């Protein structure tokens, strides 16, 4: 009876392993039997992520159509190569692109880590996507 959740936020959590080999590869978050709207997304790093002039970090949430091709970016986060720290266990919000946040039934929601510079600004952690059923 998933229709009972219509309008109420639901969260899906995915573990992220930031091994360098996983960078630049898309990984599945989920596929949905009903239309949904992403309302929030955030990453919770296990360890502090420090960026500097040589290293940055990016995380994208995207929708693929049923044929597997990339159709739209739903949310994104970029830590540029400027000095900064994302503390361990503190939410790092992704910017949800409201006009692109709808995911039609049958499409696949994915995430992709992107390396900027040396790629040392990385951490294992959890990706949390909050959504509502449309």
VEXRO-589670 format. One record per residue (C-alpha): residue in one letter; chain; x, y, z. Coordinates in Angstrom, 3 decimals, decimal comma, always signed. Layout:
<pts>
+---+---+----------+----------+----------+
! r ! c !       c1 !       c2 !       c3 !
+---+---+----------+----------+----------+
! a ! A !        X !        Y !        Z !
...
+---+---+----------+----------+----------+
</pts>
This chain:
<pts>
+---+---+----------+----------+----------+
! r ! c !       c1 !       c2 !       c3 !
+---+---+----------+----------+----------+
! x ! A !   +0,000 !   +0,000 !   +0,000 !
! x ! A !   +2,659 !   +2,483 !   -0,992 !
! x ! A !   -0,039 !   +5,006 !   -1,954 !
! x ! A !   -0,383 !   +5,604 !   +1,789 !
! x ! A !   +3,048 !   +7,290 !   +1,733 !
! x ! A !   +2,111 !   +9,799 !   -0,965 !
! x ! A !   +3,302 !  +13,230 !   +0,140 !
! x ! A !   +5,241 !  +11,925 !   +3,170 !
! x ! A !   +9,049 !  +11,892 !   +2,888 !
! x ! A !  +10,762 !   +8,510 !   +2,577 !
! x ! A !  +14,537 !   +8,042 !   +2,822 !
! x ! A !  +16,797 !   +5,606 !   +1,049 !
! x ! A !  +20,387 !   +5,209 !   +2,288 !
! x ! A !  +23,343 !   +3,866 !   +0,313 !
! x ! A !  +26,818 !   +3,128 !   +1,632 !
! x ! A !  +29,560 !   +4,812 !   -0,380 !
! x ! A !  +33,014 !   +3,291 !   -0,596 !
! x ! A !  +35,427 !   +5,985 !   -1,688 !
! x ! A !  +38,154 !   +3,703 !   -2,925 !
! x ! A !  +39,803 !   +5,502 !   -5,841 !
! x ! A !  +38,703 !   +2,716 !   -8,192 !
! x ! A !  +35,057 !   +3,636 !   -7,489 !
! x ! A !  +35,468 !   +7,246 !   -8,629 !
! x ! A !  +33,895 !   +8,207 !  -11,935 !
! x ! A !  +31,667 !   +5,111 !  -11,926 !
! x ! A !  +27,924 !   +5,397 !  -11,610 !
! x ! A !  +26,283 !   +3,271 !   -8,954 !
! x ! A !  +22,592 !   +2,534 !   -8,534 !
! x ! A !  +20,601 !   +4,140 !   -5,724 !
! x ! A !  +17,324 !   +2,526 !   -6,750 !
! x ! A !  +14,538 !   +2,108 !   -9,228 !
! x ! A !  +10,945 !   +2,899 !   -8,373 !
! x ! A !   +7,605 !   +1,377 !   -9,345 !
! x ! A !   +5,875 !   +4,747 !   -8,911 !
! x ! A !   +6,706 !   +8,327 !   -9,839 !
! x ! A !   +8,715 !  +10,065 !   -7,118 !
! x ! A !  +10,126 !  +13,520 !   -6,427 !
! x ! A !  +13,534 !  +13,913 !   -4,767 !
! x ! A !  +13,193 !  +16,548 !   -2,044 !
! x ! A !  +16,634 !  +16,324 !   -0,382 !
! x ! A !  +19,933 !  +14,507 !   -0,697 !
! x ! A !  +23,028 !  +14,557 !   +1,469 !
! x ! A !  +26,278 !  +12,716 !   +2,071 !
! x ! A !  +27,500 !  +11,837 !   +5,570 !
! x ! A !  +31,272 !  +11,181 !   +5,473 !
! x ! A !  +32,809 !   +8,695 !   +7,906 !
! x ! A !  +35,968 !  +10,789 !   +8,197 !
! x ! A !  +36,700 !  +14,478 !   +7,658 !
! x ! A !  +37,109 !  +15,484 !   +4,013 !
! x ! A !  +39,751 !  +18,164 !   +3,555 !
! x ! A !  +40,011 !  +20,039 !   +0,259 !
! x ! A !  +42,995 !  +22,114 !   -0,797 !
! x ! A !  +44,519 !  +23,555 !   -3,958 !
! x ! A !  +45,246 !  +20,028 !   -5,259 !
! x ! A !  +42,152 !  +18,112 !   -4,310 !
! x ! A !  +38,393 !  +18,528 !   -4,533 !
! x ! A !  +35,371 !  +16,252 !   -4,507 !
! x ! A !  +32,030 !  +16,079 !   -6,293 !
! x ! A !  +28,963 !  +13,887 !   -5,984 !
! x ! A !  +26,098 !  +13,802 !   -8,483 !
! x ! A !  +22,674 !  +12,191 !   -8,330 !
! x ! A !  +21,187 !  +11,442 !  -11,753 !
! x ! A !  +18,262 !   +9,719 !  -13,475 !
! x ! A !  +18,695 !   +7,193 !  -16,268 !
! x ! A !  +15,862 !   +6,246 !  -18,550 !
! x ! A !  +14,824 !   +2,634 !  -19,012 !
! x ! A !  +17,375 !   +2,241 !  -21,828 !
! x ! A !  +20,198 !   +3,147 !  -19,460 !
! x ! A !  +21,198 !   +6,476 !  -20,957 !
! x ! A !  +21,789 !   +9,497 !  -18,748 !
! x ! A !  +18,804 !  +11,789 !  -18,885 !
! x ! A !  +19,072 !  +14,383 !  -16,092 !
! x ! A !  +21,089 !  +15,466 !  -13,066 !
! x ! A !  +18,816 !  +15,595 !  -10,021 !
! x ! A !  +21,235 !  +16,868 !   -7,350 !
! x ! A !  +24,890 !  +17,803 !   -7,133 !
! x ! A !  +27,630 !  +18,749 !   -4,687 !
! x ! A !  +31,091 !  +20,090 !   -5,475 !
! x ! A !  +33,909 !  +20,830 !   -3,037 !
! x ! A !  +36,276 !  +22,876 !   -5,145 !
! x ! A !  +40,020 !  +23,004 !   -4,787 !
! x ! A !  +40,000 !  +25,634 !   -2,065 !
! x ! A !  +40,948 !  +25,026 !   +1,536 !
! x ! A !  +37,994 !  +23,646 !   +3,456 !
! x ! A !  +36,831 !  +20,744 !   +5,582 !
! x ! A !  +33,648 !  +18,704 !   +5,730 !
! x ! A !  +33,714 !  +17,254 !   +9,252 !
! x ! A !  +33,120 !  +13,561 !   +9,864 !
! x ! A !  +29,509 !  +12,467 !  +10,492 !
! x ! A !  +28,054 !  +15,867 !   +9,550 !
! x ! A !  +25,569 !  +16,113 !   +6,662 !
! x ! A !  +26,961 !  +17,539 !   +3,433 !
! x ! A !  +23,878 !  +18,666 !   +1,463 !
! x ! A !  +23,613 !  +18,173 !   -2,270 !
! x ! A !  +21,827 !  +20,923 !   -4,191 !
! x ! A !  +18,589 !  +19,470 !   -5,539 !
! x ! A !  +17,685 !  +20,852 !   -8,950 !
! x ! A !  +13,969 !  +21,329 !   -8,342 !
! x ! A !  +13,009 !  +21,490 !  -12,010 !
! x ! A !  +14,667 !  +18,085 !  -12,557 !
! x ! A !  +13,762 !  +16,329 !   -9,305 !
! x ! A !  +10,932 !  +14,155 !  -10,639 !
! x ! A !  +11,778 !  +10,524 !  -11,319 !
! x ! A !   +9,283 !   +8,591 !  -13,418 !
! x ! A !   +8,371 !   +5,014 !  -12,564 !
! x ! A !  +10,822 !   +2,535 !  -14,057 !
! x ! A !  +13,726 !   +4,958 !  -14,315 !
! x ! A !  +16,942 !   +4,374 !  -12,355 !
! x ! A !  +18,379 !   +6,821 !   -9,828 !
! x ! A !  +22,201 !   +6,704 !   -9,665 !
! x ! A !  +25,082 !   +8,485 !   -7,948 !
! x ! A !  +28,572 !   +9,202 !   -9,181 !
! x ! A !  +31,614 !  +10,456 !   -7,295 !
! x ! A !  +33,883 !  +12,730 !   -9,287 !
! x ! A !  +37,505 !  +13,433 !   -8,517 !
! x ! A !  +38,827 !  +16,970 !   -8,789 !
! x ! A !  +42,621 !  +17,242 !   -8,834 !
! x ! A !  +44,507 !  +14,573 !   -6,892 !
! x ! A !  +41,351 !  +12,991 !   -5,489 !
! x ! A !  +42,600 !  +12,799 !   -1,916 !
! x ! A !  +39,508 !  +14,611 !   -0,554 !
! x ! A !  +37,508 !  +11,412 !   -0,180 !
! x ! A !  +35,712 !   +9,488 !   +2,537 !
! x ! A !  +33,555 !   +6,422 !   +2,927 !
! x ! A !  +30,100 !   +7,264 !   +4,194 !
! x ! A !  +26,375 !   +7,242 !   +3,540 !
! x ! A !  +24,367 !   +8,860 !   +0,762 !
! x ! A !  +20,815 !   +9,656 !   +1,872 !
! x ! A !  +18,095 !  +10,535 !   -0,624 !
! x ! A !  +14,738 !  +11,751 !   +0,665 !
! x ! A !  +11,777 !  +11,556 !   -1,706 !
! x ! A !   +7,998 !  +11,610 !   -1,875 !
! x ! A !   +5,703 !   +9,436 !   -3,963 !
! x ! A !   +3,844 !  +11,527 !   -6,532 !
+---+---+----------+----------+----------+
</pts>
